[in-house]
Amino acid sequence: MPALASPAALALTFLLMVPLGLFFATFILMGGLQARNTLEASSALTPGIVVVALLGVFSMAPGIEKLGFLPFVPVLNVSLAIRKLFSQQMVVWEYLLALGMTLALAALMTWISTRVLDRESSLFRA
């Protein structure tokens, strides 16, 4: 019986998930900075959570890999790359594109959040 997940597939998945986690953490941080309380923060972040959930559900549809533009959709391309990794149908350029886009988005969001947090007005609101 063949292994369900090779160590290489797990390592490549981890490599994709680290910048994706950083991207989402900074996204949540930016949403939380604008809010005055927990209720306001959760209602501000709900549309983003819905979009990510819909992208995740959409990426699991059968035959979705036939659409040529999907490797260029930022969060969706990570899901598709992981799906192809575990089905042993990985395309190297799609994986590298997903990794590059995710790293770029994580770096951009981290840079923006550090710029916002450098201002005292964002931390000490009256």
N, CA, C and O atoms as a Tinker XYZ file with bonds, in Angstrom:
   504  protein
     1  N      0.845000   -1.183000    0.000000    73     2
     2  CA     0.000000    0.000000    0.000000    64     1     3
     3  C      0.891000    1.247000    0.000000    63     2     4     5
     4  O      1.737000    1.387000    0.882000    81     3
     5  N      0.721000    2.148000   -0.962000    73     3     6
     6  CA     1.570000    3.337000   -1.022000    64     5     7
     7  C      1.230000    4.318000    0.112000    63     6     8     9
     8  O      0.114000    4.345000    0.631000    81     7
     9  N      2.227000    5.107000    0.466000    73     7    10
    10  CA     2.025000    6.101000    1.526000    64     9    11
    11  C      1.083000    7.201000    1.029000    63    10    12    13
    12  O      1.125000    7.590000   -0.138000    81    11
    13  N      0.238000    7.692000    1.931000    73    11    14
    14  CA    -0.693000    8.757000    1.562000    64    13    15
    15  C      0.012000   10.084000    1.369000    63    14    16    17
    16  O     -0.366000   10.866000    0.497000    81    15
    17  N      1.019000   10.342000    2.160000    73    15    18
    18  CA     1.757000   11.599000    2.054000    64    17    19
    19  C      3.244000   11.329000    2.200000    63    18    20    21
    20  O      3.698000   10.781000    3.205000    81    19
    21  N      3.982000   11.719000    1.195000    73    19    22
    22  CA     5.425000   11.553000    1.271000    64    21    23
    23  C      6.012000   12.671000    2.132000    63    22    24    25
    24  O      5.387000   13.720000    2.292000    81    23
    25  N      7.189000   12.458000    2.677000    73    23    26
    26  CA     7.832000   13.521000    3.453000    64    25    27
    27  C      8.082000   14.780000    2.620000    63    26    28    29
    28  O      8.023000   15.893000    3.143000    81    27
    29  N      8.357000   14.606000    1.336000    73    27    30
    30  CA     8.571000   15.773000    0.475000    64    29    31
    31  C      7.291000   16.581000    0.315000    63    30    32    33
    32  O      7.323000   17.812000    0.339000    81    31
    33  N      6.159000   15.892000    0.152000    73    31    34
    34  CA     4.886000   16.605000    0.022000    64    33    35
    35  C      4.539000   17.338000    1.311000    63    34    36    37
    36  O      4.019000   18.453000    1.270000    81    35
    37  N      4.821000   16.727000    2.442000    73    35    38
    38  CA     4.570000   17.389000    3.722000    64    37    39
    39  C      5.472000   18.611000    3.903000    63    38    40    41
    40  O      5.023000   19.646000    4.394000    81    39
    41  N      6.732000   18.493000    3.512000    73    39    42
    42  CA     7.664000   19.622000    3.637000    64    41    43
    43  C      7.265000   20.765000    2.706000    63    42    44    45
    44  O      7.310000   21.931000    3.099000    81    43
    45  N      6.878000   20.438000    1.485000    73    43    46
    46  CA     6.449000   21.480000    0.544000    64    45    47
    47  C      5.146000   22.133000    0.992000    63    46    48    49
    48  O      4.945000   23.329000    0.779000    81    47
    49  N      4.273000   21.364000    1.604000    73    47    50
    50  CA     3.034000   21.925000    2.153000    64    49    51
    51  C      3.346000   22.871000    3.297000    63    50    52    53
    52  O      2.775000   23.959000    3.379000    81    51
    53  N      4.243000   22.468000    4.175000    73    51    54
    54  CA     4.649000   23.333000    5.283000    64    53    55
    55  C      5.260000   24.624000    4.759000    63    54    56    57
    56  O      5.016000   25.702000    5.302000    81    55
    57  N      6.054000   24.507000    3.702000    73    55    58
    58  CA     6.689000   25.688000    3.101000    64    57    59
    59  C      5.651000   26.663000    2.545000    63    58    60    61
    60  O      5.872000   27.873000    2.563000    81    59
    61  N      4.541000   26.158000    2.061000    73    59    62
    62  CA     3.453000   27.018000    1.590000    64    61    63
    63  C      2.625000   27.594000    2.739000    63    62    64    65
    64  O      2.155000   28.730000    2.665000    81    63
    65  N      2.452000   26.815000    3.787000    73    63    66
    66  CA     1.553000   27.223000    4.859000    64    65    67
    67  C      2.149000   28.293000    5.777000    63    66    68    69
    68  O      1.397000   29.065000    6.373000    81    67
    69  N      3.450000   28.357000    5.906000    73    67    70
    70  CA     4.065000   29.356000    6.790000    64    69    71
    71  C      3.789000   30.779000    6.295000    63    70    72    73
    72  O      3.297000   31.593000    7.077000    81    71
    73  N      4.083000   31.117000    5.036000    73    71    74
    74  CA     3.761000   32.484000    4.608000    64    73    75
    75  C      2.255000   32.748000    4.537000    63    74    76    77
    76  O      1.819000   33.884000    4.727000    81    75
    77  N      1.463000   31.713000    4.266000    73    75    78
    78  CA     0.015000   31.896000    4.257000    64    77    79
    79  C     -0.493000   32.211000    5.659000    63    78    80    81
    80  O     -1.365000   33.064000    5.828000    81    79
    81  N      0.042000   31.534000    6.656000    73    79    82
    82  CA    -0.319000   31.834000    8.039000    64    81    83
    83  C      0.103000   33.234000    8.449000    63    82    84    85
    84  O     -0.632000   33.921000    9.157000    81    83
    85  N      1.284000   33.664000    8.010000    73    83    86
    86  CA     1.745000   35.025000    8.288000    64    85    87
    87  C      0.843000   36.051000    7.617000    63    86    88    89
    88  O      0.528000   37.086000    8.205000    81    87
    89  N      0.428000   35.768000    6.387000    73    87    90
    90  CA    -0.481000   36.668000    5.673000    64    89    91
    91  C     -1.796000   36.818000    6.436000    63    90    92    93
    92  O     -2.269000   37.935000    6.641000    81    91
    93  N     -2.383000   35.710000    6.853000    73    91    94
    94  CA    -3.658000   35.779000    7.565000    64    93    95
    95  C     -3.505000   36.416000    8.944000    63    94    96    97
    96  O     -4.400000   37.126000    9.403000    81    95
    97  N     -2.379000   36.166000    9.604000    73    95    98
    98  CA    -2.156000   36.791000   10.913000    64    97    99
    99  C     -2.069000   38.306000   10.790000    63    98   100   101
   100  O     -2.636000   39.027000   11.611000    81    99
   101  N     -1.370000   38.791000    9.783000    73    99   102
   102  CA    -1.281000   40.239000    9.604000    64   101   103
   103  C     -2.609000   40.817000    9.123000    63   102   104   105
   104  O     -2.942000   41.956000    9.450000    81   103
   105  N     -3.364000   40.047000    8.352000    73   103   106
   106  CA    -4.691000   40.488000    7.922000    64   105   107
   107  C     -5.611000   40.667000    9.133000    63   106   108   109
   108  O     -6.335000   41.658000    9.227000    81   107
   109  N     -5.578000   39.712000   10.048000    73   107   110
   110  CA    -6.387000   39.793000   11.261000    64   109   111
   111  C     -5.899000   40.937000   12.152000    63   110   112   113
   112  O     -6.703000   41.645000   12.759000    81   111
   113  N     -4.590000   41.111000   12.223000    73   111   114
   114  CA    -4.032000   42.212000   13.010000    64   113   115
   115  C     -4.493000   43.558000   12.474000    63   114   116   117
   116  O     -4.881000   44.439000   13.242000    81   115
   117  N     -4.450000   43.716000   11.159000    73   115   118
   118  CA    -4.882000   44.984000   10.558000    64   117   119
   119  C     -6.372000   45.217000   10.779000    63   118   120   121
   120  O     -6.790000   46.350000   11.020000    81   119
   121  N     -7.161000   44.181000   10.701000    73   119   122
   122  CA    -8.592000   44.321000   10.966000    64   121   123
   123  C     -8.870000   44.648000   12.417000    63   122   124   125
   124  O     -9.783000   45.416000   12.722000    81   123
   125  N     -8.096000   44.073000   13.303000    73   123   126
   126  CA    -8.282000   44.322000   14.717000    64   125   127
   127  C     -7.822000   45.689000   15.158000    63   126   128   129
   128  O     -8.354000   46.237000   16.122000    81   127
   129  N     -6.840000   46.255000   14.471000    73   127   130
   130  CA    -6.365000   47.586000   14.832000    64   129   131
   131  C     -7.415000   48.665000   14.589000    63   130   132   133
   132  O     -7.446000   49.675000   15.291000    81   131
   133  N     -8.259000   48.453000   13.610000    73   131   134
   134  CA    -9.262000   49.453000   13.279000    64   133   135
   135  C    -10.467000   49.397000   14.207000    63   134   136   137
   136  O    -11.257000   50.340000   14.251000    81   135
   137  N    -10.617000   48.312000   14.943000    73   135   138
   138  CA   -11.806000   48.107000   15.772000    64   137   139
   139  C    -11.604000   48.669000   17.173000    63   138   140   141
   140  O    -10.483000   48.779000   17.670000    81   139
   141  N    -12.714000   49.016000   17.784000    73   139   142
   142  CA   -12.683000   49.520000   19.165000    64   141   143
   143  C    -12.950000   48.418000   20.193000    63   142   144   145
   144  O    -12.535000   48.523000   21.346000    81   143
   145  N    -13.648000   47.359000   19.765000    73   143   146
   146  CA   -13.936000   46.247000   20.675000    64   145   147
   147  C    -13.990000   44.945000   19.879000    63   146   148   149
   148  O    -13.839000   44.943000   18.658000    81   147
   149  N    -14.203000   43.863000   20.576000    73   147   150
   150  CA   -14.189000   42.541000   19.952000    64   149   151
   151  C    -15.332000   42.359000   18.974000    63   150   152   153
   152  O    -15.151000   41.754000   17.918000    81   151
   153  N    -16.488000   42.866000   19.304000    73   151   154
   154  CA   -17.647000   42.732000   18.424000    64   153   155
   155  C    -17.417000   43.459000   17.103000    63   154   156   157
   156  O    -17.739000   42.939000   16.035000    81   155
   157  N    -16.869000   44.643000   17.184000    73   155   158
   158  CA   -16.571000   45.414000   15.972000    64   157   159
   159  C    -15.499000   44.722000   15.128000    63   158   160   161
   160  O    -15.587000   44.714000   13.900000    81   159
   161  N    -14.503000   44.151000   15.772000    73   159   162
   162  CA   -13.435000   43.443000   15.050000    64   161   163
   163  C    -13.972000   42.202000   14.351000    63   162   164   165
   164  O    -13.622000   41.934000   13.201000    81   163
   165  N    -14.818000   41.445000   15.039000    73   163   166
   166  CA   -15.344000   40.228000   14.420000    64   165   167
   167  C    -16.274000   40.552000   13.260000    63   166   168   169
   168  O    -16.277000   39.837000   12.258000    81   167
   169  N    -17.057000   41.610000   13.376000    73   167   170
   170  CA   -17.930000   41.962000   12.256000    64   169   171
   171  C    -17.135000   42.548000   11.094000    63   170   172   173
   172  O    -17.560000   42.431000    9.945000    81   171
   173  N    -16.002000   43.169000   11.363000    73   171   174
   174  CA   -15.166000   43.698000   10.283000    64   173   175
   175  C    -14.429000   42.579000    9.545000    63   174   176   177
   176  O    -14.182000   42.689000    8.344000    81   175
   177  N    -14.079000   41.509000   10.252000    73   175   178
   178  CA   -13.326000   40.417000    9.640000    64   177   179
   179  C    -14.207000   39.345000    9.003000    63   178   180   181
   180  O    -13.709000   38.503000    8.256000    81   179
   181  N    -15.497000   39.365000    9.288000    73   179   182
   182  CA   -16.396000   38.338000    8.766000    64   181   183
   183  C    -16.409000   38.254000    7.240000    63   182   184   185
   184  O    -16.362000   37.143000    6.712000    81   183
   185  N    -16.471000   39.372000    6.498000    73   183   186
   186  CA   -16.441000   39.232000    5.027000    64   185   187
   187  C    -15.177000   38.547000    4.512000    63   186   188   189
   188  O    -15.241000   37.775000    3.555000    81   187
   189  N    -14.036000   38.817000    5.130000    73   187   190
   190  CA   -12.800000   38.158000    4.720000    64   189   191
   191  C    -12.833000   36.669000    4.994000    63   190   192   193
   192  O    -12.341000   35.874000    4.193000    81   191
   193  N    -13.413000   36.288000    6.126000    73   191   194
   194  CA   -13.519000   34.867000    6.469000    64   193   195
   195  C    -14.444000   34.155000    5.486000    63   194   196   197
   196  O    -14.172000   33.025000    5.080000    81   195
   197  N    -15.529000   34.810000    5.108000    73   195   198
   198  CA   -16.468000   34.217000    4.146000    64   197   199
   199  C    -15.794000   34.023000    2.790000    63   198   200   201
   200  O    -15.964000   32.983000    2.154000    81   199
   201  N    -15.030000   35.021000    2.349000    73   199   202
   202  CA   -14.342000   34.903000    1.056000    64   201   203
   203  C    -13.342000   33.749000    1.077000    63   202   204   205
   204  O    -13.276000   32.973000    0.123000    81   203
   205  N    -12.577000   33.630000    2.138000    73   203   206
   206  CA   -11.594000   32.543000    2.237000    64   205   207
   207  C    -12.286000   31.189000    2.291000    63   206   208   209
   208  O    -11.824000   30.234000    1.667000    81   207
   209  N    -13.380000   31.095000    3.025000    73   207   210
   210  CA   -14.121000   29.826000    3.095000    64   209   211
   211  C    -14.685000   29.450000    1.732000    63   210   212   213
   212  O    -14.631000   28.285000    1.338000    81   211
   213  N    -15.224000   30.424000    1.013000    73   211   214
   214  CA   -15.757000   30.142000   -0.331000    64   213   215
   215  C    -14.655000   29.728000   -1.300000    63   214   216   217
   216  O    -14.854000   28.839000   -2.127000    81   215
   217  N    -13.492000   30.372000   -1.201000    73   215   218
   218  CA   -12.372000   29.964000   -2.050000    64   217   219
   219  C    -11.929000   28.535000   -1.731000    63   218   220   221
   220  O    -11.600000   27.769000   -2.636000    81   219
   221  N    -11.922000   28.181000   -0.454000    73   219   222
   222  CA   -11.550000   26.819000   -0.066000    64   221   223
   223  C    -12.529000   25.786000   -0.576000    63   222   224   225
   224  O    -12.127000   24.726000   -1.054000    81   223
   225  N    -13.816000   26.088000   -0.476000    73   223   226
   226  CA   -14.840000   25.161000   -0.979000    64   225   227
   227  C    -14.749000   25.065000   -2.497000    63   226   228   229
   228  O    -14.858000   23.977000   -3.061000    81   227
   229  N    -14.551000   26.205000   -3.158000    73   227   230
   230  CA   -14.443000   26.231000   -4.620000    64   229   231
   231  C    -13.241000   25.425000   -5.106000    63   230   232   233
   232  O    -13.302000   24.787000   -6.157000    81   231
   233  N    -12.148000   25.455000   -4.340000    73   231   234
   234  CA   -10.940000   24.740000   -4.771000    64   233   235
   235  C    -11.089000   23.223000   -4.685000    63   234   236   237
   236  O    -10.306000   22.495000   -5.295000    81   235
   237  N    -12.073000   22.735000   -3.943000    73   235   238
   238  CA   -12.273000   21.297000   -3.816000    64   237   239
   239  C    -13.247000   20.734000   -4.839000    63   238   240   241
   240  O    -13.502000   19.530000   -4.850000    81   239
   241  N    -13.792000   21.583000   -5.695000    73   239   242
   242  CA   -14.735000   21.117000   -6.713000    64   241   243
   243  C    -14.009000   20.223000   -7.725000    63   242   244   245
   244  O    -12.854000   20.484000   -8.063000    81   243
   245  N    -14.674000   19.178000   -8.206000    73   243   246
   246  CA   -14.030000   18.313000   -9.202000    64   245   247
   247  C    -13.885000   19.033000  -10.538000    63   246   248   249
   248  O    -14.778000   19.767000  -10.961000    81   247
   249  N    -12.765000   18.816000  -11.185000    73   247   250
   250  CA   -12.507000   19.396000  -12.497000    64   249   251
   251  C    -12.069000   20.836000  -12.471000    63   250   252   253
   252  O    -11.986000   21.475000  -13.519000    81   251
   253  N    -11.788000   21.362000  -11.299000    73   251   254
   254  CA   -11.423000   22.768000  -11.164000    64   253   255
   255  C    -10.041000   23.058000  -11.752000    63   254   256   257
   256  O     -9.752000   24.189000  -12.143000    81   255
   257  N     -9.200000   22.041000  -11.812000    73   255   258
   258  CA    -7.841000   22.261000  -12.307000    64   257   259
   259  C     -7.787000   22.565000  -13.806000    63   258   260   261
   260  O     -6.730000   22.923000  -14.326000    81   259
   261  N     -8.902000   22.426000  -14.493000    73   259   262
   262  CA    -8.931000   22.718000  -15.930000    64   261   263
   263  C     -9.007000   24.208000  -16.223000    63   262   264   265
   264  O     -8.735000   24.629000  -17.347000    81   263
   265  N     -9.374000   25.021000  -15.222000    73   263   266
   266  CA    -9.441000   26.465000  -15.413000    64   265   267
   267  C     -8.032000   27.032000  -15.337000    63   266   268   269
   268  O     -7.357000   26.900000  -14.315000    81   267
   269  N     -7.593000   27.655000  -16.405000    73   267   270
   270  CA    -6.204000   28.089000  -16.514000    64   269   271
   271  C     -5.829000   29.292000  -15.676000    63   270   272   273
   272  O     -4.644000   29.487000  -15.406000    81   271
   273  N     -6.776000   30.108000  -15.253000    73   271   274
   274  CA    -6.447000   31.324000  -14.510000    64   273   275
   275  C     -6.315000   31.097000  -13.003000    63   274   276   277
   276  O     -5.845000   31.989000  -12.297000    81   275
   277  N     -6.708000   29.950000  -12.500000    73   275   278
   278  CA    -6.732000   29.719000  -11.056000    64   277   279
   279  C     -5.366000   29.763000  -10.373000    63   278   280   281
   280  O     -5.305000   30.159000   -9.209000    81   279
   281  N     -4.266000   29.381000  -11.028000    73   279   282
   282  CA    -2.975000   29.525000  -10.340000    64   281   283
   283  C     -2.598000   30.979000  -10.051000    63   282   284   285
   284  O     -1.656000   31.235000   -9.301000    81   283
   285  N     -3.319000   31.923000  -10.634000    73   283   286
   286  CA    -3.009000   33.334000  -10.425000    64   285   287
   287  C     -3.914000   33.994000   -9.381000    63   286   288   289
   288  O     -3.783000   35.193000   -9.134000    81   287
   289  N     -4.826000   33.242000   -8.766000    73   287   290
   290  CA    -5.701000   33.762000   -7.713000    64   289   291
   291  C     -4.996000   33.517000   -6.380000    63   290   292   293
   292  O     -4.714000   32.366000   -6.046000    81   291
   293  N     -4.699000   34.583000   -5.598000    73   291   294
   294  CA    -3.774000   34.472000   -4.469000    64   293   295
   295  C     -4.004000   33.365000   -3.450000    63   294   296   297
   296  O     -3.093000   32.556000   -3.278000    81   295
   297  N     -5.095000   33.255000   -2.779000    73   295   298
   298  CA    -5.243000   32.243000   -1.731000    64   297   299
   299  C     -5.651000   30.900000   -2.336000    63   298   300   301
   300  O     -5.297000   29.842000   -1.814000    81   299
   301  N     -6.371000   30.952000   -3.400000    73   299   302
   302  CA    -6.839000   29.743000   -4.075000    64   301   303
   303  C     -5.684000   28.926000   -4.641000    63   302   304   305
   304  O     -5.744000   27.696000   -4.653000    81   303
   305  N     -4.631000   29.598000   -5.112000    73   303   306
   306  CA    -3.523000   28.857000   -5.707000    64   305   307
   307  C     -2.787000   27.995000   -4.677000    63   306   308   309
   308  O     -2.234000   26.955000   -5.034000    81   307
   309  N     -2.772000   28.406000   -3.420000    73   307   310
   310  CA    -2.145000   27.584000   -2.381000    64   309   311
   311  C     -2.948000   26.303000   -2.177000    63   310   312   313
   312  O     -2.381000   25.215000   -2.077000    81   311
   313  N     -4.262000   26.439000   -2.118000    73   311   314
   314  CA    -5.119000   25.272000   -1.941000    64   313   315
   315  C     -4.973000   24.303000   -3.114000    63   314   316   317
   316  O     -4.903000   23.089000   -2.921000    81   315
   317  N     -4.928000   24.843000   -4.314000    73   315   318
   318  CA    -4.772000   23.984000   -5.494000    64   317   319
   319  C     -3.398000   23.320000   -5.532000    63   318   320   321
   320  O     -3.278000   22.158000   -5.920000    81   319
   321  N     -2.364000   24.056000   -5.130000    73   319   322
   322  CA    -1.018000   23.477000   -5.119000    64   321   323
   323  C     -0.926000   22.333000   -4.114000    63   322   324   325
   324  O     -0.314000   21.302000   -4.394000    81   323
   325  N     -1.535000   22.517000   -2.944000    73   323   326
   326  CA    -1.521000   21.449000   -1.937000    64   325   327
   327  C     -2.332000   20.251000   -2.409000    63   326   328   329
   328  O     -1.949000   19.101000   -2.193000    81   327
   329  N     -3.448000   20.535000   -3.050000    73   327   330
   330  CA    -4.277000   19.441000   -3.586000    64   329   331
   331  C     -3.489000   18.622000   -4.613000    63   330   332   333
   332  O     -3.540000   17.392000   -4.605000    81   331
   333  N     -2.767000   19.311000   -5.489000    73   331   334
   334  CA    -1.975000   18.600000   -6.496000    64   333   335
   335  C     -0.775000   17.883000   -5.878000    63   334   336   337
   336  O     -0.364000   16.828000   -6.359000    81   335
   337  N     -0.215000   18.458000   -4.810000    73   335   338
   338  CA     0.898000   17.790000   -4.130000    64   337   339
   339  C      0.473000   16.431000   -3.594000    63   338   340   341
   340  O      1.179000   15.438000   -3.771000    81   339
   341  N     -0.681000   16.390000   -2.938000    73   339   342
   342  CA    -1.115000   15.139000   -2.317000    64   341   343
   343  C     -1.722000   14.162000   -3.315000    63   342   344   345
   344  O     -1.816000   12.968000   -3.030000    81   343
   345  N     -2.131000   14.650000   -4.475000    73   343   346
   346  CA    -2.609000   13.723000   -5.504000    64   345   347
   347  C     -1.487000   13.325000   -6.460000    63   346   348   349
   348  O     -1.727000   12.647000   -7.459000    81   347
   349  N     -0.269000   13.745000   -6.151000    73   347   350
   350  CA     0.939000   13.440000   -6.922000    64   349   351
   351  C      0.847000   13.902000   -8.368000    63   350   352   353
   352  O      1.310000   13.219000   -9.283000    81   351
   353  N      0.239000   15.079000   -8.564000    73   351   354
   354  CA     0.141000   15.690000   -9.893000    64   353   355
   355  C      0.736000   17.088000   -9.888000    63   354   356   357
   356  O      0.272000   17.957000  -10.626000    81   355
   357  N      1.745000   17.317000   -9.075000    73   355   358
   358  CA     2.296000   18.656000   -8.901000    64   357   359
   359  C      2.918000   19.193000  -10.180000    63   358   360   361
   360  O      3.649000   18.492000  -10.880000    81   359
   361  N      2.610000   20.456000  -10.468000    73   359   362
   362  CA     3.242000   21.180000  -11.559000    64   361   363
   363  C      4.165000   22.198000  -10.903000    63   362   364   365
   364  O      3.718000   23.019000  -10.103000    81   363
   365  N      5.451000   22.148000  -11.239000    73   363   366
   366  CA     6.452000   22.933000  -10.523000    64   365   367
   367  C      6.188000   24.430000  -10.646000    63   366   368   369
   368  O      6.290000   25.148000   -9.651000    81   367
   369  N      5.853000   24.916000  -11.830000    73   367   370
   370  CA     5.659000   26.356000  -11.988000    64   369   371
   371  C      4.438000   26.840000  -11.213000    63   370   372   373
   372  O      4.435000   27.969000  -10.722000    81   371
   373  N      3.410000   26.020000  -11.093000    73   371   374
   374  CA     2.236000   26.409000  -10.306000    64   373   375
   375  C      2.585000   26.486000   -8.826000    63   374   376   377
   376  O      2.141000   27.393000   -8.122000    81   375
   377  N      3.386000   25.524000   -8.354000    73   375   378
   378  CA     3.807000   25.551000   -6.957000    64   377   379
   379  C      4.664000   26.780000   -6.682000    63   378   380   381
   380  O      4.449000   27.481000   -5.693000    81   379
   381  N      5.633000   27.044000   -7.555000    73   379   382
   382  CA     6.510000   28.200000   -7.357000    64   381   383
   383  C      5.737000   29.514000   -7.453000    63   382   384   385
   384  O      6.046000   30.467000   -6.737000    81   383
   385  N      4.735000   29.571000   -8.332000    73   383   386
   386  CA     3.897000   30.758000   -8.438000    64   385   387
   387  C      3.097000   30.963000   -7.158000    63   386   388   389
   388  O      3.002000   32.084000   -6.658000    81   387
   389  N      2.523000   29.891000   -6.629000    73   387   390
   390  CA     1.767000   29.991000   -5.370000    64   389   391
   391  C      2.680000   30.414000   -4.229000    63   390   392   393
   392  O      2.308000   31.264000   -3.419000    81   391
   393  N      3.866000   29.831000   -4.156000    73   391   394
   394  CA     4.811000   30.185000   -3.103000    64   393   395
   395  C      5.259000   31.639000   -3.238000    63   394   396   397
   396  O      5.303000   32.370000   -2.248000    81   395
   397  N      5.589000   32.057000   -4.455000    73   395   398
   398  CA     6.033000   33.436000   -4.673000    64   397   399
   399  C      4.954000   34.453000   -4.358000    63   398   400   401
   400  O      5.221000   35.464000   -3.709000    81   399
   401  N      3.726000   34.190000   -4.818000    73   399   402
   402  CA     2.637000   35.118000   -4.531000    64   401   403
   403  C      2.342000   35.181000   -3.036000    63   402   404   405
   404  O      2.097000   36.260000   -2.495000    81   403
   405  N      2.365000   34.054000   -2.383000    73   403   406
   406  CA     2.077000   34.025000   -0.949000    64   405   407
   407  C      3.178000   34.717000   -0.162000    63   406   408   409
   408  O      2.893000   35.449000    0.786000    81   407
   409  N      4.431000   34.498000   -0.539000    73   407   410
   410  CA     5.537000   35.202000    0.119000    64   409   411
   411  C      5.435000   36.707000   -0.099000    63   410   412   413
   412  O      5.657000   37.488000    0.826000    81   411
   413  N      5.099000   37.114000   -1.321000    73   411   414
   414  CA     4.970000   38.546000   -1.614000    64   413   415
   415  C      3.820000   39.172000   -0.828000    63   414   416   417
   416  O      3.969000   40.263000   -0.277000    81   415
   417  N      2.678000   38.492000   -0.772000    73   415   418
   418  CA     1.545000   39.022000   -0.008000    64   417   419
   419  C      1.855000   39.090000    1.485000    63   418   420   421
   420  O      1.491000   40.059000    2.150000    81   419
   421  N      2.520000   38.077000    2.009000    73   419   422
   422  CA     2.881000   38.080000    3.429000    64   421   423
   423  C      3.871000   39.202000    3.729000    63   422   424   425
   424  O      3.751000   39.883000    4.747000    81   423
   425  N      4.844000   39.393000    2.849000    73   423   426
   426  CA     5.818000   40.470000    3.051000    64   425   427
   427  C      5.140000   41.839000    2.960000    63   426   428   429
   428  O      5.435000   42.731000    3.757000    81   427
   429  N      4.244000   42.006000    2.003000    73   427   430
   430  CA     3.536000   43.276000    1.854000    64   429   431
   431  C      2.666000   43.576000    3.075000    63   430   432   433
   432  O      2.688000   44.691000    3.596000    81   431
   433  N      1.912000   42.595000    3.525000    73   431   434
   434  CA     1.047000   42.801000    4.685000    64   433   435
   435  C      1.873000   43.031000    5.954000    63   434   436   437
   436  O      1.473000   43.820000    6.810000    81   435
   437  N      3.007000   42.362000    6.085000    73   435   438
   438  CA     3.875000   42.580000    7.238000    64   437   439
   439  C      4.455000   43.986000    7.200000    63   438   440   441
   440  O      4.530000   44.654000    8.232000    81   439
   441  N      4.862000   44.436000    6.032000    73   439   442
   442  CA     5.402000   45.789000    5.886000    64   441   443
   443  C      4.335000   46.837000    6.219000    63   442   444   445
   444  O      4.612000   47.812000    6.918000    81   443
   445  N      3.120000   46.631000    5.716000    73   443   446
   446  CA     2.036000   47.574000    5.993000    64   445   447
   447  C      1.707000   47.592000    7.485000    63   446   448   449
   448  O      1.520000   48.660000    8.069000    81   447
   449  N      1.638000   46.430000    8.092000    73   447   450
   450  CA     1.290000   46.387000    9.521000    64   449   451
   451  C      2.385000   47.006000   10.381000    63   450   452   453
   452  O      2.077000   47.648000   11.385000    81   451
   453  N      3.647000   46.834000   10.021000    73   451   454
   454  CA     4.708000   47.475000   10.797000    64   453   455
   455  C      4.668000   48.982000   10.627000    63   454   456   457
   456  O      4.949000   49.720000   11.572000    81   455
   457  N      4.321000   49.447000    9.435000    73   455   458
   458  CA     4.183000   50.901000    9.220000    64   457   459
   459  C      3.043000   51.460000   10.055000    63   458   460   461
   460  O      3.173000   52.537000   10.638000    81   459
   461  N      1.936000   50.748000   10.118000    73   459   462
   462  CA     0.792000   51.210000   10.905000    64   461   463
   463  C      1.116000   51.155000   12.395000    63   462   464   465
   464  O      0.776000   52.078000   13.134000    81   463
   465  N      1.764000   50.091000   12.839000    73   463   466
   466  CA     2.073000   49.949000   14.266000    64   465   467
   467  C      3.194000   50.869000   14.728000    63   466   468   469
   468  O      3.349000   51.092000   15.929000    81   467
   469  N      3.976000   51.405000   13.803000    73   467   470
   470  CA     5.013000   52.370000   14.184000    64   469   471
   471  C      4.417000   53.700000   14.634000    63   470   472   473
   472  O      5.064000   54.460000   15.355000    81   471
   473  N      3.209000   53.975000   14.219000    73   471   474
   474  CA     2.546000   55.212000   14.636000    64   473   475
   475  C      1.906000   55.006000   16.005000    63   474   476   477
   476  O      1.211000   54.017000   16.238000    81   475
   477  N      2.147000   55.941000   16.891000    73   475   478
   478  CA     1.557000   55.832000   18.223000    64   477   479
   479  C      0.050000   56.010000   18.189000    63   478   480   481
   480  O     -0.654000   55.495000   19.058000    81   479
   481  N     -0.447000   56.723000   17.211000    73   479   482
   482  CA    -1.894000   56.977000   17.151000    64   481   483
   483  C     -2.684000   55.680000   16.930000    63   482   484   485
   484  O     -3.849000   55.591000   17.318000    81   483
   485  N     -2.064000   54.692000   16.319000    73   483   486
   486  CA    -2.786000   53.426000   16.123000    64   485   487
   487  C     -2.822000   52.593000   17.400000    63   486   488   489
   488  O     -3.707000   51.754000   17.571000    81   487
   489  N     -1.871000   52.818000   18.287000    73   487   490
   490  CA    -1.823000   52.040000   19.525000    64   489   491
   491  C     -2.549000   52.713000   20.680000    63   490   492   493
   492  O     -3.213000   52.052000   21.478000    81   491
   493  N     -2.419000   54.022000   20.764000    73   491   494
   494  CA    -2.977000   54.756000   21.907000    64   493   495
   495  C     -4.076000   55.691000   21.439000    63   494   496   497
   496  O     -3.876000   56.899000   21.314000    81   495
   497  N     -5.229000   55.117000   21.184000    73   495   498
   498  CA    -6.385000   55.923000   20.797000    64   497   499
   499  C     -7.117000   56.363000   22.036000    63   498   500   501
   500  O     -7.241000   55.620000   23.009000    81   499
   501  N     -7.597000   57.574000   21.983000    73   499   502
   502  CA    -8.367000   58.088000   23.125000    64   501   503
   503  C     -9.820000   57.723000   23.002000    63   502   504
   504  O    -10.620000   58.070000   23.871000    81   503
